[in-house]
Amino acid sequence: MRLKIPSSQHSEAIAQLESLWDVQLQGPKLADRIVVDGEAVIAYGVLHSFTEGVQITDPSLSVFRRAKAMDLLIESALIETQKRGLEQIHAFVKDPKWAASLEKHYGFVRNPNTVLIRNL
C-alpha cells in the first residue's frame, strides 16, 4: 500500500468510495490523499478547513443587550465565513440554552454524529 496525492485519473475511484459512505468530501481542502494497493484506490482522505465561531458576552448585561451583541457578532461571522469560501460555521456549545438559541435564531443544526477533537 502507498499514500499518493490524487490526480484527475483517480476521480472515478474517489467518487465510488464516496458513494459508499454518508460523508461530505466537498469544500475547501487543505490537503487530500489516496491510498493505493497496486493500481486500486482503496481509501481516500481529505483535510477540510472550517470555521469555528467563538462569541462571548458580559454576563452582567441584560438578556436583550447580550442578544443584540450576539446578532452583530454572528452576522459578522457569517459574512466573513462566506467571504473566505467556507460553507459552514461550527459551534461547540456547553450550555443547552445557548445551543437552542443558535438553532432557533441563527439556523444552526445539531450534528447527529459524535464530534471528536485531537489536540496537537
Backbone as XML, in Angstrom:
<?xml version="1.0"?>
<chain id="A" units="angstrom">
  <residue number="1" name="MET">
    <atom name="N" x="0.845" y="-1.179" z="0.000"/>
    <atom name="CA" x="0.000" y="0.000" z="0.000"/>
    <atom name="C" x="0.891" y="1.243" z="0.000"/>
  </residue>
  <residue number="2" name="ARG">
    <atom name="N" x="0.417" y="2.260" z="-0.727"/>
    <atom name="CA" x="1.162" y="3.518" z="-0.798"/>
    <atom name="C" x="0.214" y="4.694" z="-0.654"/>
  </residue>
  <residue number="3" name="LEU">
    <atom name="N" x="0.700" y="5.750" z="-0.064"/>
    <atom name="CA" x="-0.027" y="7.012" z="0.041"/>
    <atom name="C" x="0.372" y="7.874" z="-1.152"/>
  </residue>
  <residue number="4" name="LYS">
    <atom name="N" x="-0.634" y="8.447" z="-1.839"/>
    <atom name="CA" x="-0.364" y="9.272" z="-3.018"/>
    <atom name="C" x="-1.244" y="10.512" z="-3.012"/>
  </residue>
  <residue number="5" name="ILE">
    <atom name="N" x="-0.788" y="11.532" z="-3.729"/>
    <atom name="CA" x="-1.616" y="12.703" z="-3.995"/>
    <atom name="C" x="-2.520" y="12.352" z="-5.173"/>
  </residue>
  <residue number="6" name="PRO">
    <atom name="N" x="-3.828" y="12.523" z="-5.030"/>
    <atom name="CA" x="-4.720" y="12.141" z="-6.134"/>
    <atom name="C" x="-4.603" y="13.078" z="-7.327"/>
  </residue>
  <residue number="7" name="SER">
    <atom name="N" x="-4.880" y="12.528" z="-8.497"/>
    <atom name="CA" x="-4.935" y="13.320" z="-9.729"/>
    <atom name="C" x="-6.296" y="13.094" z="-10.364"/>
  </residue>
  <residue number="8" name="SER">
    <atom name="N" x="-6.531" y="13.739" z="-11.490"/>
    <atom name="CA" x="-7.829" y="13.608" z="-12.164"/>
    <atom name="C" x="-8.122" y="12.166" z="-12.557"/>
  </residue>
  <residue number="9" name="GLN">
    <atom name="N" x="-7.105" y="11.367" z="-12.768"/>
    <atom name="CA" x="-7.336" y="9.970" z="-13.145"/>
    <atom name="C" x="-7.932" y="9.154" z="-11.998"/>
  </residue>
  <residue number="10" name="HIS">
    <atom name="N" x="-7.898" y="9.695" z="-10.787"/>
    <atom name="CA" x="-8.445" y="8.989" z="-9.626"/>
    <atom name="C" x="-9.873" y="9.424" z="-9.278"/>
  </residue>
  <residue number="11" name="SER">
    <atom name="N" x="-10.413" y="10.377" z="-10.015"/>
    <atom name="CA" x="-11.732" y="10.950" z="-9.680"/>
    <atom name="C" x="-12.830" y="9.904" z="-9.602"/>
  </residue>
  <residue number="12" name="GLU">
    <atom name="N" x="-12.855" y="9.002" z="-10.561"/>
    <atom name="CA" x="-13.913" y="7.982" z="-10.591"/>
    <atom name="C" x="-13.803" y="7.049" z="-9.379"/>
  </residue>
  <residue number="13" name="ALA">
    <atom name="N" x="-12.599" y="6.641" z="-9.045"/>
    <atom name="CA" x="-12.407" y="5.758" z="-7.888"/>
    <atom name="C" x="-12.785" y="6.464" z="-6.590"/>
  </residue>
  <residue number="14" name="ILE">
    <atom name="N" x="-12.442" y="7.749" z="-6.484"/>
    <atom name="CA" x="-12.812" y="8.522" z="-5.284"/>
    <atom name="C" x="-14.327" y="8.652" z="-5.198"/>
  </residue>
  <residue number="15" name="ALA">
    <atom name="N" x="-14.979" y="8.933" z="-6.322"/>
    <atom name="CA" x="-16.448" y="9.038" z="-6.345"/>
    <atom name="C" x="-17.088" y="7.715" z="-5.935"/>
  </residue>
  <residue number="16" name="GLN">
    <atom name="N" x="-16.511" y="6.609" z="-6.363"/>
    <atom name="CA" x="-17.030" y="5.292" z="-5.994"/>
    <atom name="C" x="-16.930" y="5.084" z="-4.483"/>
  </residue>
  <residue number="17" name="LEU">
    <atom name="N" x="-15.787" y="5.434" z="-3.910"/>
    <atom name="CA" x="-15.642" y="5.329" z="-2.453"/>
    <atom name="C" x="-16.631" y="6.237" z="-1.739"/>
  </residue>
  <residue number="18" name="GLU">
    <atom name="N" x="-16.776" y="7.463" z="-2.231"/>
    <atom name="CA" x="-17.693" y="8.429" z="-1.612"/>
    <atom name="C" x="-19.125" y="7.901" z="-1.603"/>
  </residue>
  <residue number="19" name="SER">
    <atom name="N" x="-19.513" y="7.189" z="-2.658"/>
    <atom name="CA" x="-20.886" y="6.678" z="-2.750"/>
    <atom name="C" x="-21.182" y="5.624" z="-1.681"/>
  </residue>
  <residue number="20" name="LEU">
    <atom name="N" x="-20.151" y="5.062" z="-1.090"/>
    <atom name="CA" x="-20.326" y="4.018" z="-0.076"/>
    <atom name="C" x="-20.566" y="4.583" z="1.322"/>
  </residue>
  <residue number="21" name="TRP">
    <atom name="N" x="-20.331" y="5.875" z="1.497"/>
    <atom name="CA" x="-20.395" y="6.487" z="2.818"/>
    <atom name="C" x="-21.225" y="7.765" z="2.781"/>
  </residue>
  <residue number="22" name="ASP">
    <atom name="N" x="-21.794" y="8.119" z="3.923"/>
    <atom name="CA" x="-22.535" y="9.362" z="4.058"/>
    <atom name="C" x="-21.581" y="10.418" z="4.631"/>
  </residue>
  <residue number="23" name="VAL">
    <atom name="N" x="-20.719" y="10.951" z="3.744"/>
    <atom name="CA" x="-19.727" y="11.941" z="4.161"/>
    <atom name="C" x="-19.743" y="13.112" z="3.198"/>
  </residue>
  <residue number="24" name="GLN">
    <atom name="N" x="-19.220" y="14.225" z="3.658"/>
    <atom name="CA" x="-19.096" y="15.395" z="2.799"/>
    <atom name="C" x="-17.637" y="15.572" z="2.422"/>
  </residue>
  <residue number="25" name="LEU">
    <atom name="N" x="-17.327" y="15.309" z="1.166"/>
    <atom name="CA" x="-15.960" y="15.452" z="0.683"/>
    <atom name="C" x="-15.751" y="16.777" z="-0.035"/>
  </residue>
  <residue number="26" name="GLN">
    <atom name="N" x="-16.828" y="17.501" z="-0.284"/>
    <atom name="CA" x="-16.724" y="18.782" z="-0.983"/>
    <atom name="C" x="-16.293" y="19.865" z="-0.019"/>
  </residue>
  <residue number="27" name="GLY">
    <atom name="N" x="-15.864" y="20.980" z="-0.558"/>
    <atom name="CA" x="-15.494" y="22.121" z="0.262"/>
    <atom name="C" x="-14.011" y="22.410" z="0.155"/>
  </residue>
  <residue number="28" name="PRO">
    <atom name="N" x="-13.603" y="23.534" z="0.715"/>
    <atom name="CA" x="-12.187" y="23.924" z="0.646"/>
    <atom name="C" x="-11.291" y="22.864" z="1.299"/>
  </residue>
  <residue number="29" name="LYS">
    <atom name="N" x="-10.279" y="22.452" z="0.584"/>
    <atom name="CA" x="-9.384" y="21.408" z="1.071"/>
    <atom name="C" x="-8.025" y="21.996" z="1.437"/>
  </residue>
  <residue number="30" name="LEU">
    <atom name="N" x="-7.506" y="21.564" z="2.561"/>
    <atom name="CA" x="-6.125" y="21.875" z="2.900"/>
    <atom name="C" x="-5.214" y="20.852" z="2.237"/>
  </residue>
  <residue number="31" name="ALA">
    <atom name="N" x="-5.680" y="19.604" z="2.202"/>
    <atom name="CA" x="-4.911" y="18.524" z="1.586"/>
    <atom name="C" x="-5.833" y="17.340" z="1.362"/>
  </residue>
  <residue number="32" name="ASP">
    <atom name="N" x="-5.503" y="16.502" z="0.398"/>
    <atom name="CA" x="-6.185" y="15.224" z="0.240"/>
    <atom name="C" x="-5.186" y="14.190" z="-0.253"/>
  </residue>
  <residue number="33" name="ARG">
    <atom name="N" x="-5.465" y="12.938" z="0.092"/>
    <atom name="CA" x="-4.572" y="11.845" z="-0.261"/>
    <atom name="C" x="-5.401" y="10.598" z="-0.564"/>
  </residue>
  <residue number="34" name="ILE">
    <atom name="N" x="-4.817" y="9.711" z="-1.349"/>
    <atom name="CA" x="-5.413" y="8.402" z="-1.590"/>
    <atom name="C" x="-4.426" y="7.347" z="-1.119"/>
  </residue>
  <residue number="35" name="VAL">
    <atom name="N" x="-4.957" y="6.173" z="-0.824"/>
    <atom name="CA" x="-4.129" y="5.007" z="-0.560"/>
    <atom name="C" x="-4.396" y="4.046" z="-1.704"/>
  </residue>
  <residue number="36" name="VAL">
    <atom name="N" x="-3.321" y="3.624" z="-2.355"/>
    <atom name="CA" x="-3.443" y="2.674" z="-3.460"/>
    <atom name="C" x="-2.794" y="1.357" z="-3.068"/>
  </residue>
  <residue number="37" name="ASP">
    <atom name="N" x="-3.394" y="0.299" z="-3.535"/>
    <atom name="CA" x="-2.846" y="-1.047" z="-3.376"/>
    <atom name="C" x="-2.710" y="-1.591" z="-4.783"/>
  </residue>
  <residue number="38" name="GLY">
    <atom name="N" x="-1.509" y="-1.642" z="-5.274"/>
    <atom name="CA" x="-1.304" y="-1.911" z="-6.694"/>
    <atom name="C" x="-1.804" y="-0.703" z="-7.459"/>
  </residue>
  <residue number="39" name="GLU">
    <atom name="N" x="-2.775" y="-0.895" z="-8.317"/>
    <atom name="CA" x="-3.389" y="0.213" z="-9.053"/>
    <atom name="C" x="-4.737" y="0.630" z="-8.460"/>
  </residue>
  <residue number="40" name="ALA">
    <atom name="N" x="-5.236" y="-0.143" z="-7.497"/>
    <atom name="CA" x="-6.568" y="0.107" z="-6.936"/>
    <atom name="C" x="-6.523" y="1.185" z="-5.851"/>
  </residue>
  <residue number="41" name="VAL">
    <atom name="N" x="-7.429" y="2.145" z="-5.946"/>
    <atom name="CA" x="-7.596" y="3.154" z="-4.892"/>
    <atom name="C" x="-8.478" y="2.515" z="-3.823"/>
  </residue>
  <residue number="42" name="ILE">
    <atom name="N" x="-7.907" y="2.328" z="-2.643"/>
    <atom name="CA" x="-8.665" y="1.634" z="-1.588"/>
    <atom name="C" x="-9.109" y="2.559" z="-0.458"/>
  </residue>
  <residue number="43" name="ALA">
    <atom name="N" x="-8.604" y="3.790" z="-0.444"/>
    <atom name="CA" x="-9.012" y="4.735" z="0.604"/>
    <atom name="C" x="-8.733" y="6.153" z="0.127"/>
  </residue>
  <residue number="44" name="TYR">
    <atom name="N" x="-9.509" y="7.081" z="0.681"/>
    <atom name="CA" x="-9.356" y="8.497" z="0.354"/>
    <atom name="C" x="-9.528" y="9.291" z="1.632"/>
  </residue>
  <residue number="45" name="GLY">
    <atom name="N" x="-8.712" y="10.318" z="1.798"/>
    <atom name="CA" x="-8.838" y="11.197" z="2.961"/>
    <atom name="C" x="-8.693" y="12.641" z="2.534"/>
  </residue>
  <residue number="46" name="VAL">
    <atom name="N" x="-9.456" y="13.496" z="3.181"/>
    <atom name="CA" x="-9.402" y="14.927" z="2.881"/>
    <atom name="C" x="-9.323" y="15.686" z="4.197"/>
  </residue>
  <residue number="47" name="LEU">
    <atom name="N" x="-8.528" y="16.723" z="4.209"/>
    <atom name="CA" x="-8.413" y="17.599" z="5.367"/>
    <atom name="C" x="-9.087" y="18.913" z="4.989"/>
  </residue>
  <residue number="48" name="HIS">
    <atom name="N" x="-10.258" y="19.156" z="5.580"/>
    <atom name="CA" x="-11.022" y="20.369" z="5.286"/>
    <atom name="C" x="-10.624" y="21.495" z="6.229"/>
  </residue>
  <residue number="49" name="SER">
    <atom name="N" x="-10.762" y="22.678" z="5.725"/>
    <atom name="CA" x="-10.644" y="23.867" z="6.546"/>
    <atom name="C" x="-12.062" y="24.227" z="6.994"/>
  </residue>
  <residue number="50" name="PHE">
    <atom name="N" x="-12.231" y="24.604" z="8.245"/>
    <atom name="CA" x="-13.558" y="25.012" z="8.690"/>
    <atom name="C" x="-13.457" y="26.166" z="9.669"/>
  </residue>
  <residue number="51" name="THR">
    <atom name="N" x="-14.589" y="26.795" z="9.907"/>
    <atom name="CA" x="-14.661" y="27.946" z="10.796"/>
    <atom name="C" x="-15.354" y="27.543" z="12.089"/>
  </residue>
  <residue number="52" name="GLU">
    <atom name="N" x="-14.730" y="27.879" z="13.191"/>
    <atom name="CA" x="-15.351" y="27.705" z="14.495"/>
    <atom name="C" x="-15.739" y="29.086" z="14.999"/>
  </residue>
  <residue number="53" name="GLY">
    <atom name="N" x="-17.000" y="29.255" z="15.343"/>
    <atom name="CA" x="-17.454" y="30.527" z="15.879"/>
    <atom name="C" x="-17.303" y="30.552" z="17.396"/>
  </residue>
  <residue number="54" name="VAL">
    <atom name="N" x="-16.642" y="31.573" z="17.896"/>
    <atom name="CA" x="-16.493" y="31.757" z="19.345"/>
    <atom name="C" x="-16.990" y="33.155" z="19.673"/>
  </residue>
  <residue number="55" name="GLN">
    <atom name="N" x="-18.047" y="33.224" z="20.461"/>
    <atom name="CA" x="-18.596" y="34.510" z="20.875"/>
    <atom name="C" x="-18.813" y="34.481" z="22.378"/>
  </residue>
  <residue number="56" name="ILE">
    <atom name="N" x="-18.441" y="35.560" z="23.034"/>
    <atom name="CA" x="-18.672" y="35.683" z="24.472"/>
    <atom name="C" x="-19.256" y="37.065" z="24.752"/>
  </residue>
  <residue number="57" name="THR">
    <atom name="N" x="-20.019" y="37.164" z="25.819"/>
    <atom name="CA" x="-20.604" y="38.454" z="26.208"/>
    <atom name="C" x="-20.417" y="38.659" z="27.713"/>
  </residue>
  <residue number="58" name="ASP">
    <atom name="N" x="-20.651" y="39.872" z="28.130"/>
    <atom name="CA" x="-20.603" y="40.235" z="29.545"/>
    <atom name="C" x="-21.874" y="39.697" z="30.205"/>
  </residue>
  <residue number="59" name="PRO">
    <atom name="N" x="-21.768" y="38.734" z="31.117"/>
    <atom name="CA" x="-22.965" y="38.147" z="31.713"/>
    <atom name="C" x="-23.748" y="39.095" z="32.616"/>
  </residue>
  <residue number="60" name="SER">
    <atom name="N" x="-23.167" y="40.248" z="32.954"/>
    <atom name="CA" x="-23.887" y="41.192" z="33.816"/>
    <atom name="C" x="-24.885" y="42.045" z="33.021"/>
  </residue>
  <residue number="61" name="LEU">
    <atom name="N" x="-24.810" y="42.000" z="31.691"/>
    <atom name="CA" x="-25.736" y="42.776" z="30.855"/>
    <atom name="C" x="-27.100" y="42.111" z="30.793"/>
  </residue>
  <residue number="62" name="SER">
    <atom name="N" x="-28.101" y="42.878" z="30.386"/>
    <atom name="CA" x="-29.444" y="42.319" z="30.229"/>
    <atom name="C" x="-29.441" y="41.293" z="29.093"/>
  </residue>
  <residue number="63" name="VAL">
    <atom name="N" x="-30.370" y="40.389" z="29.145"/>
    <atom name="CA" x="-30.506" y="39.371" z="28.100"/>
    <atom name="C" x="-30.701" y="40.050" z="26.746"/>
  </residue>
  <residue number="64" name="PHE">
    <atom name="N" x="-31.468" y="41.131" z="26.716"/>
    <atom name="CA" x="-31.714" y="41.855" z="25.464"/>
    <atom name="C" x="-30.412" y="42.388" z="24.868"/>
  </residue>
  <residue number="65" name="ARG">
    <atom name="N" x="-29.581" y="43.043" z="25.692"/>
    <atom name="CA" x="-28.329" y="43.616" z="25.185"/>
    <atom name="C" x="-27.359" y="42.518" z="24.745"/>
  </residue>
  <residue number="66" name="ARG">
    <atom name="N" x="-27.327" y="41.415" z="25.486"/>
    <atom name="CA" x="-26.463" y="40.301" z="25.100"/>
    <atom name="C" x="-26.930" y="39.701" z="23.775"/>
  </residue>
  <residue number="67" name="ALA">
    <atom name="N" x="-28.233" y="39.567" z="23.601"/>
    <atom name="CA" x="-28.779" y="39.012" z="22.361"/>
    <atom name="C" x="-28.466" y="39.919" z="21.176"/>
  </residue>
  <residue number="68" name="LYS">
    <atom name="N" x="-28.597" y="41.232" z="21.360"/>
    <atom name="CA" x="-28.274" y="42.174" z="20.271"/>
    <atom name="C" x="-26.790" y="42.084" z="19.903"/>
  </residue>
  <residue number="69" name="ALA">
    <atom name="N" x="-25.934" y="41.960" z="20.907"/>
    <atom name="CA" x="-24.500" y="41.820" z="20.648"/>
    <atom name="C" x="-24.227" y="40.530" z="19.869"/>
  </residue>
  <residue number="70" name="MET">
    <atom name="N" x="-24.898" y="39.453" z="20.244"/>
    <atom name="CA" x="-24.735" y="38.178" z="19.531"/>
    <atom name="C" x="-25.195" y="38.297" z="18.083"/>
  </residue>
  <residue number="71" name="ASP">
    <atom name="N" x="-26.304" y="39.006" z="17.860"/>
    <atom name="CA" x="-26.783" y="39.229" z="16.487"/>
    <atom name="C" x="-25.676" y="39.844" z="15.628"/>
  </residue>
  <residue number="72" name="LEU">
    <atom name="N" x="-25.040" y="40.867" z="16.166"/>
    <atom name="CA" x="-23.977" y="41.551" z="15.415"/>
    <atom name="C" x="-22.772" y="40.640" z="15.182"/>
  </residue>
  <residue number="73" name="LEU">
    <atom name="N" x="-22.355" y="39.918" z="16.217"/>
    <atom name="CA" x="-21.195" y="39.038" z="16.082"/>
    <atom name="C" x="-21.459" y="37.890" z="15.112"/>
  </residue>
  <residue number="74" name="ILE">
    <atom name="N" x="-22.629" y="37.282" z="15.207"/>
    <atom name="CA" x="-22.922" y="36.135" z="14.333"/>
    <atom name="C" x="-23.121" y="36.597" z="12.895"/>
  </residue>
  <residue number="75" name="GLU">
    <atom name="N" x="-23.777" y="37.733" z="12.697"/>
    <atom name="CA" x="-23.912" y="38.270" z="11.337"/>
    <atom name="C" x="-22.524" y="38.503" z="10.726"/>
  </residue>
  <residue number="76" name="SER">
    <atom name="N" x="-21.627" y="39.069" z="11.496"/>
    <atom name="CA" x="-20.265" y="39.301" z="11.025"/>
    <atom name="C" x="-19.560" y="37.978" z="10.719"/>
  </residue>
  <residue number="77" name="ALA">
    <atom name="N" x="-19.745" y="36.987" z="11.581"/>
    <atom name="CA" x="-19.122" y="35.672" z="11.372"/>
    <atom name="C" x="-19.622" y="35.033" z="10.076"/>
  </residue>
  <residue number="78" name="LEU">
    <atom name="N" x="-20.912" y="35.159" z="9.807"/>
    <atom name="CA" x="-21.479" y="34.601" z="8.578"/>
    <atom name="C" x="-20.873" y="35.263" z="7.342"/>
  </residue>
  <residue number="79" name="ILE">
    <atom name="N" x="-20.773" y="36.580" z="7.384"/>
    <atom name="CA" x="-20.213" y="37.333" z="6.245"/>
    <atom name="C" x="-18.753" y="36.953" z="6.027"/>
  </residue>
  <residue number="80" name="GLU">
    <atom name="N" x="-17.973" y="36.933" z="7.089"/>
    <atom name="CA" x="-16.547" y="36.619" z="6.972"/>
    <atom name="C" x="-16.318" y="35.190" z="6.504"/>
  </residue>
  <residue number="81" name="THR">
    <atom name="N" x="-17.151" y="34.269" z="6.962"/>
    <atom name="CA" x="-17.032" y="32.869" z="6.544"/>
    <atom name="C" x="-17.319" y="32.735" z="5.051"/>
  </residue>
  <residue number="82" name="GLN">
    <atom name="N" x="-18.391" y="33.374" z="4.586"/>
    <atom name="CA" x="-18.740" y="33.314" z="3.163"/>
    <atom name="C" x="-17.675" y="33.974" z="2.298"/>
  </residue>
  <residue number="83" name="LYS">
    <atom name="N" x="-17.098" y="35.070" z="2.762"/>
    <atom name="CA" x="-16.038" y="35.750" z="2.011"/>
    <atom name="C" x="-14.871" y="34.817" z="1.729"/>
  </residue>
  <residue number="84" name="ARG">
    <atom name="N" x="-14.620" y="33.925" z="2.658"/>
    <atom name="CA" x="-13.483" y="33.015" z="2.538"/>
    <atom name="C" x="-13.825" y="31.726" z="1.797"/>
  </residue>
  <residue number="85" name="GLY">
    <atom name="N" x="-15.052" y="31.646" z="1.293"/>
    <atom name="CA" x="-15.453" y="30.479" z="0.519"/>
    <atom name="C" x="-15.762" y="29.253" z="1.354"/>
  </residue>
  <residue number="86" name="LEU">
    <atom name="N" x="-15.920" y="29.432" z="2.651"/>
    <atom name="CA" x="-16.257" y="28.306" z="3.518"/>
    <atom name="C" x="-17.770" y="28.167" z="3.589"/>
  </residue>
  <residue number="87" name="GLU">
    <atom name="N" x="-18.220" y="26.958" z="3.873"/>
    <atom name="CA" x="-19.653" y="26.671" z="3.776"/>
    <atom name="C" x="-20.336" y="26.432" z="5.109"/>
  </residue>
  <residue number="88" name="GLN">
    <atom name="N" x="-19.580" y="26.384" z="6.193"/>
    <atom name="CA" x="-20.168" y="26.091" z="7.499"/>
    <atom name="C" x="-19.445" y="26.880" z="8.586"/>
  </residue>
  <residue number="89" name="ILE">
    <atom name="N" x="-20.169" y="27.094" z="9.672"/>
    <atom name="CA" x="-19.567" y="27.566" z="10.914"/>
    <atom name="C" x="-19.878" y="26.504" z="11.961"/>
  </residue>
  <residue number="90" name="HIS">
    <atom name="N" x="-18.872" y="26.090" z="12.680"/>
    <atom name="CA" x="-19.058" y="25.107" z="13.748"/>
    <atom name="C" x="-19.107" y="25.832" z="15.073"/>
  </residue>
  <residue number="91" name="ALA">
    <atom name="N" x="-20.000" y="25.393" z="15.946"/>
    <atom name="CA" x="-20.092" y="25.950" z="17.297"/>
    <atom name="C" x="-20.068" y="24.791" z="18.281"/>
  </residue>
  <residue number="92" name="PHE">
    <atom name="N" x="-19.113" y="24.804" z="19.188"/>
    <atom name="CA" x="-19.021" y="23.795" z="20.229"/>
    <atom name="C" x="-19.614" y="24.426" z="21.477"/>
  </residue>
  <residue number="93" name="VAL">
    <atom name="N" x="-20.745" y="23.904" z="21.918"/>
    <atom name="CA" x="-21.564" y="24.579" z="22.924"/>
    <atom name="C" x="-21.745" y="23.704" z="24.163"/>
  </residue>
  <residue number="94" name="LYS">
    <atom name="N" x="-21.502" y="24.291" z="25.335"/>
    <atom name="CA" x="-21.723" y="23.583" z="26.596"/>
    <atom name="C" x="-23.140" y="23.817" z="27.127"/>
  </residue>
  <residue number="95" name="ASP">
    <atom name="N" x="-23.645" y="25.028" z="26.950"/>
    <atom name="CA" x="-24.928" y="25.440" z="27.532"/>
    <atom name="C" x="-26.086" y="25.036" z="26.614"/>
  </residue>
  <residue number="96" name="PRO">
    <atom name="N" x="-26.973" y="24.145" z="27.074"/>
    <atom name="CA" x="-28.096" y="23.714" z="26.241"/>
    <atom name="C" x="-29.019" y="24.864" z="25.812"/>
  </residue>
  <residue number="97" name="LYS">
    <atom name="N" x="-29.149" y="25.888" z="26.657"/>
    <atom name="CA" x="-29.991" y="27.037" z="26.298"/>
    <atom name="C" x="-29.368" y="27.816" z="25.141"/>
  </residue>
  <residue number="98" name="TRP">
    <atom name="N" x="-28.052" y="27.949" z="25.157"/>
    <atom name="CA" x="-27.368" y="28.657" z="24.073"/>
    <atom name="C" x="-27.465" y="27.840" z="22.784"/>
  </residue>
  <residue number="99" name="ALA">
    <atom name="N" x="-27.336" y="26.529" z="22.902"/>
    <atom name="CA" x="-27.468" y="25.664" z="21.725"/>
    <atom name="C" x="-28.864" y="25.826" z="21.111"/>
  </residue>
  <residue number="100" name="ALA">
    <atom name="N" x="-29.878" y="25.839" z="21.952"/>
    <atom name="CA" x="-31.253" y="26.011" z="21.458"/>
    <atom name="C" x="-31.429" y="27.371" z="20.793"/>
  </residue>
  <residue number="101" name="SER">
    <atom name="N" x="-30.809" y="28.404" z="21.338"/>
    <atom name="CA" x="-30.893" y="29.742" z="20.756"/>
    <atom name="C" x="-30.205" y="29.788" z="19.390"/>
  </residue>
  <residue number="102" name="LEU">
    <atom name="N" x="-29.037" y="29.159" z="19.286"/>
    <atom name="CA" x="-28.345" y="29.114" z="17.989"/>
    <atom name="C" x="-29.200" y="28.411" z="16.934"/>
  </residue>
  <residue number="103" name="GLU">
    <atom name="N" x="-29.892" y="27.361" z="17.347"/>
    <atom name="CA" x="-30.772" y="26.643" z="16.415"/>
    <atom name="C" x="-31.986" y="27.497" z="16.028"/>
  </residue>
  <residue number="104" name="LYS">
    <atom name="N" x="-32.621" y="28.060" z="17.010"/>
    <atom name="CA" x="-33.865" y="28.794" z="16.778"/>
    <atom name="C" x="-33.664" y="30.108" z="16.017"/>
  </residue>
  <residue number="105" name="HIS">
    <atom name="N" x="-32.636" y="30.864" z="16.394"/>
    <atom name="CA" x="-32.481" y="32.211" z="15.849"/>
    <atom name="C" x="-31.455" y="32.344" z="14.725"/>
  </residue>
  <residue number="106" name="TYR">
    <atom name="N" x="-30.526" y="31.395" z="14.650"/>
    <atom name="CA" x="-29.424" y="31.583" z="13.706"/>
    <atom name="C" x="-29.263" y="30.454" z="12.692"/>
  </residue>
  <residue number="107" name="GLY">
    <atom name="N" x="-30.128" y="29.455" z="12.725"/>
    <atom name="CA" x="-30.093" y="28.410" z="11.711"/>
    <atom name="C" x="-29.071" y="27.310" z="11.916"/>
  </residue>
  <residue number="108" name="PHE">
    <atom name="N" x="-28.467" y="27.238" z="13.093"/>
    <atom name="CA" x="-27.549" y="26.134" z="13.363"/>
    <atom name="C" x="-28.348" y="24.841" z="13.497"/>
  </residue>
  <residue number="109" name="VAL">
    <atom name="N" x="-27.746" y="23.727" z="13.153"/>
    <atom name="CA" x="-28.385" y="22.415" z="13.299"/>
    <atom name="C" x="-27.468" y="21.505" z="14.102"/>
  </residue>
  <residue number="110" name="ARG">
    <atom name="N" x="-28.078" y="20.584" z="14.807"/>
    <atom name="CA" x="-27.291" y="19.625" z="15.586"/>
    <atom name="C" x="-26.679" y="18.594" z="14.659"/>
  </residue>
  <residue number="111" name="ASN">
    <atom name="N" x="-25.466" y="18.244" z="14.956"/>
    <atom name="CA" x="-24.786" y="17.205" z="14.211"/>
    <atom name="C" x="-25.127" y="15.881" z="14.878"/>
  </residue>
  <residue number="112" name="PRO">
    <atom name="N" x="-25.694" y="14.933" z="14.132"/>
    <atom name="CA" x="-26.072" y="13.661" z="14.754"/>
    <atom name="C" x="-24.866" y="12.773" z="15.075"/>
  </residue>
  <residue number="113" name="ASN">
    <atom name="N" x="-23.713" y="13.135" z="14.556"/>
    <atom name="CA" x="-22.508" y="12.336" z="14.777"/>
    <atom name="C" x="-21.801" y="12.754" z="16.058"/>
  </residue>
  <residue number="114" name="THR">
    <atom name="N" x="-20.927" y="11.937" z="16.525"/>
    <atom name="CA" x="-20.081" y="12.272" z="17.654"/>
    <atom name="C" x="-18.927" y="13.132" z="17.141"/>
  </residue>
  <residue number="115" name="VAL">
    <atom name="N" x="-18.704" y="14.246" z="17.780"/>
    <atom name="CA" x="-17.610" y="15.137" z="17.393"/>
    <atom name="C" x="-16.399" y="14.781" z="18.241"/>
  </residue>
  <residue number="116" name="LEU">
    <atom name="N" x="-15.288" y="14.514" z="17.563"/>
    <atom name="CA" x="-14.036" y="14.200" z="18.243"/>
    <atom name="C" x="-13.009" y="15.271" z="17.886"/>
  </residue>
  <residue number="117" name="ILE">
    <atom name="N" x="-12.205" y="15.643" z="18.853"/>
    <atom name="CA" x="-11.171" y="16.661" z="18.642"/>
    <atom name="C" x="-9.834" y="16.056" z="19.042"/>
  </residue>
  <residue number="118" name="ARG">
    <atom name="N" x="-8.830" y="16.264" z="18.206"/>
    <atom name="CA" x="-7.474" y="15.775" z="18.504"/>
    <atom name="C" x="-6.567" y="16.977" z="18.685"/>
  </residue>
  <residue number="119" name="ASN">
    <atom name="N" x="-6.106" y="17.211" z="19.896"/>
    <atom name="CA" x="-5.158" y="18.288" z="20.152"/>
    <atom name="C" x="-3.784" y="17.877" z="19.668"/>
  </residue>
  <residue number="120" name="LEU">
    <atom name="N" x="-3.053" y="18.821" z="19.066"/>
    <atom name="CA" x="-1.710" y="18.531" z="18.562"/>
    <atom name="C" x="-0.655" y="19.145" z="19.455"/>
  </residue>
</chain>
